[in-house]
Amino acid sequence: MRKSKWFIALLIPLVLLLLVLGWVLKNGAGIKQNPAAPIEVLNVERIKIVPSGFEIDVSNTGPETLKISQVIVDDSVWTFSMTSDTTLNRFEDARVKINYPWVEGDPHTILFISENGIITEAVIDAATLTPEFSWDNVLNYGLIGFYVGIVPITLGLLWYPFMKRLKKSSINAILALTIGLLLFLFFGTLFDGFEIGAEAPSVFQGNMVVIISTVLSFLLLIGFDQYQQQKQKRNGYSPLGIALLMATGIGLHNLGEGLAIGSSFALGEAALGTFLIIGFTLHNITEGIGIAALLLKTKPKISQFVLLGTIAGAPAILGTWFGGFIFSPIWGAVFLGIGAGAILQVIFVISKMLMEDHKKNNEPFVSWLNFASFTIGILLMYFTSLFVKF
């Protein structure tokens, strides 16, 4: 009897809510007024430049049906064709094909005009052929990701023998430096996610997707850590476990770097892509140093170094492929959000480990040496990042 009363108490507010929502949908909010302008949102997903002209992927992300009536290229009305009907339902995708004699290196502006006169603009800064999928291009993009991701991470890991000779206080200082590196990396990943998320259709709320992915990945990793501690009756991660977590977070960050490089080459901005390769390579050496710092109290095997370098660096290869051949801002926002959450969790674990070690030895956690090392970590990431900011 009590269960039935509990169920009825749950059901009544739910039924009333559904009735209210149904009434609002049927009769409106009580104010009868037509909008001043039609609500139409045409989102330009991707621009592909082919020898015959342009192929542009678009989607209707607005609340109403949308019809493309005209296309204007460089101030001239131009004929076009679509893979589907010119009328797009909500969330429907289509590819617009425009036969146009584009000029290598010249800018071009394309305007889509809907039936209601709403204009959507697509800009090509410098026209050049979009790289097609081929095994040669797969290899070339893969080599770029290898240079940007695996090579600098491995070079940073090679500092391990030197750091291994340091005293305990110096090791803790290097861990503080690692926290500084990671903190800069966390905010950098978060802001990169916001930048990519802003390119997604507004209906998907790209920036909120980044925040949700960050919070959920952080809490999920914290919860998994606590579950493992209870199950195995141990306290905290092993040094290798923390290094694996850090490598995973850095790997997802490097996935975002690969996206930037791959998409820049896909858009024909080869000079920018080359500049990004040099900058990210210098920037990522510091990440390898941070991973090596976590292993100073152990004697890892060479195979473990190879594993860590692969986890941290290989996602850059995937990123260049993804950015070069097919790129979705919303998925980029998800991956970078997860990476930010993983990096934040590593910051939490290392900080907790340092605090417990200093408390055990009755030493202040924020010593001048640790503070200086933390500051150097942030400044090191800042100055190397100047090579990729423009």
C-alpha positions in Angstrom: 0.0 0.0 0.0 2.8 2.4 0.9 4.6 1.6 -2.4 1.4 2.5 -4.4 1.1 5.8 -2.5 4.7 6.6 -3.2 4.2 5.9 -6.9 1.1 8.1 -7.1 2.9 10.9 -5.3 5.6 10.6 -8.0 3.1 10.3 -10.9 0.7 13.2 -10.1 3.3 16.1 -10.5 4.7 14.5 -13.7 1.2 14.2 -15.3 0.4 17.8 -14.4 3.7 18.9 -15.9 3.0 17.1 -19.2 -0.5 18.6 -19.3 0.8 22.1 -18.9 3.5 21.6 -21.5 1.0 20.2 -23.9 -1.4 23.2 -23.4 1.5 25.6 -24.0 2.6 23.8 -27.2 -1.0 23.8 -28.5 -2.2 27.2 -27.6 1.1 29.2 -27.2 2.0 31.3 -24.3 -1.0 33.6 -24.7 0.7 36.3 -26.8 -0.2 36.3 -30.4 2.5 38.1 -32.3 4.4 37.1 -35.5 8.2 37.4 -35.3 9.8 40.5 -36.9 11.9 38.2 -39.1 12.0 34.5 -39.8 14.2 32.4 -37.5 16.6 30.6 -39.9 20.0 29.2 -39.1 22.1 27.7 -41.9 25.4 26.3 -40.7 28.4 26.0 -43.0 30.1 22.7 -41.9 33.0 22.4 -44.4 34.2 24.0 -47.6 35.9 21.7 -50.1 37.7 23.2 -53.1 37.9 20.9 -56.2 39.1 21.7 -59.7 35.5 22.4 -60.9 34.6 24.7 -58.1 33.3 24.5 -54.5 31.6 21.7 -52.6 30.1 23.1 -49.3 28.5 21.0 -46.6 25.6 22.8 -44.9 23.0 22.0 -42.3 19.8 23.5 -41.0 20.3 24.0 -37.3 17.4 26.5 -36.9 13.9 25.7 -35.5 12.2 26.0 -38.9 12.3 24.6 -42.4 14.8 26.5 -44.6 15.0 26.8 -48.4 18.1 28.0 -50.2 16.9 30.1 -53.1 20.1 31.8 -54.4 23.9 31.5 -54.2 26.1 34.5 -54.8 29.8 34.0 -55.4 32.0 37.1 -55.4 29.1 39.5 -55.9 27.6 37.4 -58.8 24.6 35.2 -58.7 25.7 31.7 -59.5 24.0 28.4 -60.4 24.3 25.6 -57.9 23.1 22.1 -57.2 22.4 20.2 -54.0 22.6 16.5 -53.0 19.1 16.8 -51.6 16.1 19.1 -52.2 16.8 22.9 -51.7 14.4 22.8 -48.8 16.1 21.5 -45.6 14.2 20.3 -42.6 15.6 20.9 -39.1 18.9 19.2 -38.6 19.0 18.0 -42.2 22.4 18.1 -44.0 23.2 18.7 -47.7 26.1 19.3 -50.0 26.0 22.4 -52.2 28.0 22.1 -55.4 29.0 25.3 -57.3 30.9 25.2 -60.6 33.1 28.2 -60.4 36.4 29.2 -62.0 38.3 30.0 -58.7 41.8 31.4 -58.7 44.7 29.9 -56.8 45.5 31.9 -53.7 42.7 34.4 -54.2 40.0 35.0 -51.5 36.4 34.1 -52.4 33.1 35.0 -50.6 30.0 32.8 -51.0 26.6 34.0 -49.9 23.6 31.7 -49.4 20.2 33.5 -49.6 17.2 31.7 -48.2 13.6 32.0 -49.5 13.0 34.6 -46.8 16.0 36.7 -47.7 18.2 35.5 -44.8 21.9 35.6 -45.8 24.6 33.1 -44.6 28.2 33.9 -45.5 31.1 31.5 -46.2 34.6 32.9 -46.7 37.6 31.3 -48.4 40.7 33.3 -47.4 43.0 31.8 -50.0 41.7 29.2 -52.5 43.7 26.1 -53.1 42.8 22.5 -53.8 41.5 20.6 -50.7 43.7 17.5 -50.1 41.9 14.3 -51.1 42.0 11.1 -49.2 44.9 9.0 -50.5 47.5 6.8 -48.9 50.2 9.3 -49.7 48.3 12.0 -47.8 47.6 9.6 -44.9 51.3 8.9 -44.7 52.2 12.6 -44.9 49.7 13.6 -42.2 50.8 10.7 -40.1 54.5 11.9 -40.3 53.4 15.4 -39.2 51.6 14.0 -36.2 54.7 11.8 -35.4 57.0 14.9 -35.5 54.7 17.0 -33.4 53.6 14.3 -30.8 55.8 11.3 -30.4 59.2 12.9 -31.2 59.2 15.8 -28.7 57.5 13.7 -25.9 60.3 11.1 -26.3 63.0 13.9 -26.2 61.5 15.1 -23.0 61.5 11.6 -21.5 65.2 11.4 -22.2 65.8 13.8 -19.4 64.9 11.0 -16.9 68.6 9.8 -16.3 69.6 13.4 -15.5 66.7 14.1 -13.1 67.1 10.7 -11.4 70.4 11.9 -9.8 68.7 14.7 -8.0 68.0 14.9 -4.3 64.5 14.4 -2.8 63.9 18.1 -2.3 64.9 18.7 -6.0 62.5 15.9 -7.1 59.6 17.5 -5.2 60.6 20.8 -6.9 60.4 19.1 -10.3 56.9 17.7 -9.3 55.9 21.3 -8.5 57.2 22.3 -11.9 55.1 19.6 -13.4 52.0 21.0 -11.7 52.8 24.4 -13.2 53.2 22.7 -16.7 49.9 20.9 -16.2 48.0 24.0 -14.9 49.0 25.9 -18.0 48.1 22.9 -20.2 44.7 22.6 -18.5 43.7 26.2 -19.3 45.2 25.9 -22.7 43.2 22.8 -23.5 40.0 24.4 -22.1 40.4 27.5 -24.1 41.2 25.5 -27.3 38.0 23.6 -26.6 36.0 26.8 -26.3 37.5 28.1 -29.6 36.6 24.9 -31.5 33.2 24.6 -29.7 32.3 28.1 -30.9 32.6 26.8 -34.5 29.9 24.3 -33.9 26.2 25.1 -34.6 24.9 27.3 -31.8 22.0 24.9 -31.1 24.6 22.3 -29.8 26.1 24.8 -27.3 29.7 23.9 -28.1 31.2 25.7 -25.1 28.8 24.0 -22.7 29.8 20.6 -24.2 33.4 21.4 -23.3 32.5 22.2 -19.7 30.3 19.1 -19.3 33.0 16.9 -20.8 35.6 18.4 -18.5 33.6 18.0 -15.3 32.3 14.5 -16.1 35.7 13.2 -17.1 37.3 14.7 -13.9 34.6 13.2 -11.6 34.7 9.9 -13.4 38.5 9.5 -12.9 38.3 10.6 -9.3 35.5 8.1 -8.7 37.4 5.3 -10.5 40.5 6.1 -8.4 38.5 5.8 -5.1 36.8 2.6 -6.3 40.2 1.0 -7.1 41.6 2.1 -3.8 38.8 0.5 -1.9 38.9 -2.7 -4.0 42.7 -3.2 -3.8 43.0 -1.6 -0.3 45.8 0.7 -1.3 46.4 4.4 -0.9 46.7 6.5 -4.1 48.2 5.7 -7.5 51.5 4.2 -8.1 54.0 6.6 -9.9 53.5 4.7 -13.1 49.7 5.0 -12.7 49.9 8.8 -12.3 52.3 8.9 -15.3 49.8 7.0 -17.4 47.0 9.3 -16.4 49.1 12.3 -17.3 50.1 10.8 -20.6 46.4 10.2 -21.4 45.5 13.8 -20.6 48.4 15.1 -22.6 47.5 12.8 -25.5 44.0 14.2 -25.7 45.5 17.7 -25.6 47.8 16.7 -28.5 44.8 15.4 -30.4 43.6 19.0 -30.4 47.0 20.2 -31.7 46.8 17.7 -34.5 43.3 18.9 -35.4 44.7 22.5 -35.7 47.6 21.4 -37.9 45.5 19.0 -40.1 42.7 21.5 -40.7 45.2 24.3 -41.5 46.7 22.2 -44.3 43.3 21.1 -45.4 42.3 24.8 -45.8 45.4 25.4 -47.9 47.3 27.4 -45.2 50.6 25.5 -45.5 52.7 28.3 -44.0 50.5 28.3 -40.9 50.6 24.5 -40.7 54.5 24.5 -40.9 54.6 27.3 -38.2 52.4 25.2 -36.0 54.6 22.1 -36.4 57.7 24.0 -35.2 55.8 25.6 -32.3 54.1 22.5 -31.0 57.3 20.4 -31.3 59.1 22.9 -29.0 56.1 23.2 -26.7 55.7 19.4 -26.3 59.2 18.7 -25.1 58.2 20.2 -21.7 55.3 17.7 -21.5 57.8 14.8 -21.8 59.8 16.2 -19.0 56.7 16.4 -16.8 55.9 12.7 -17.4 59.5 11.7 -16.6 59.4 13.6 -13.4 56.6 11.4 -12.0 58.8 8.3 -12.4 61.9 9.5 -10.5 61.1 7.5 -7.4 60.9 4.2 -9.4 62.9 2.3 -12.0 60.7 2.0 -15.0 61.4 -0.3 -17.9 62.2 1.0 -21.4 58.9 -0.6 -22.6 57.1 1.6 -20.1 58.7 4.7 -21.5 57.7 3.6 -25.0 54.1 3.1 -23.8 54.0 6.5 -22.2 55.4 8.3 -25.2 53.0 6.5 -27.5 49.9 7.4 -25.3 50.9 11.0 -25.0 52.1 11.5 -28.6 50.2 9.2 -30.9 46.9 11.1 -30.6 48.6 14.0 -32.5 48.7 11.6 -35.5 45.0 10.8 -35.2 44.3 14.6 -34.9 46.1 15.4 -38.1 44.1 12.7 -40.0 40.9 13.9 -38.5 41.6 17.6 -39.1 42.9 17.0 -42.6 40.2 14.7 -44.0 37.1 15.2 -41.9 36.6 17.6 -39.0 33.6 18.1 -36.7 33.8 21.0 -34.2 31.4 19.3 -31.8 33.6 16.2 -31.5 36.7 18.3 -31.2 35.0 20.1 -28.2 34.2 16.7 -26.6 37.7 15.4 -26.9 39.4 18.5 -25.6 36.9 18.7 -22.7 37.8 15.1 -21.8 41.5 16.0 -22.0 41.1 19.0 -19.8 39.3 16.9 -17.2 42.0 14.2 -17.3 44.7 16.9 -16.8 42.8 18.5 -13.9 42.6 15.1 -12.2 46.4 14.6 -12.6 47.0 18.0 -11.0 44.8 17.0 -8.1 46.6 13.7 -7.6 50.1 15.1 -7.8 49.2 18.0 -5.5 47.7 15.6 -3.0 50.8 13.4 -3.2 53.2 16.3 -2.6 51.1 17.6 0.3 51.1 14.2 2.1 54.8 13.8 1.6 55.6 17.3 3.0 53.2 16.7 5.9 54.8 13.4 6.7 58.2 15.1 6.9 56.8 18.1 8.7 57.8 20.4 5.9 55.8 23.3 4.4 54.1 22.4 1.1 54.5 25.8 -0.5 58.3 26.3 0.1 60.2 28.9 -1.8 61.8 26.1 -3.9 58.4 24.6 -4.8 56.9 28.0 -5.5 59.8 28.9 -7.8 59.6 25.6 -9.6 55.8 26.0 -10.1 56.3 29.5 -11.5 59.1 28.2 -13.9 56.7 25.5 -15.1 54.0 28.0 -16.0 56.5 30.4 -17.6 58.2 27.6 -19.5 54.9 26.6 -21.1 54.0 30.3 -21.7 57.2 31.2 -23.6 57.1 28.0 -25.7 53.5 28.6 -26.5 54.5 31.9 -28.1 55.8 29.9 -31.0 52.2 28.8 -31.8 50.3 31.9 -31.0 50.0 34.4 -33.7 
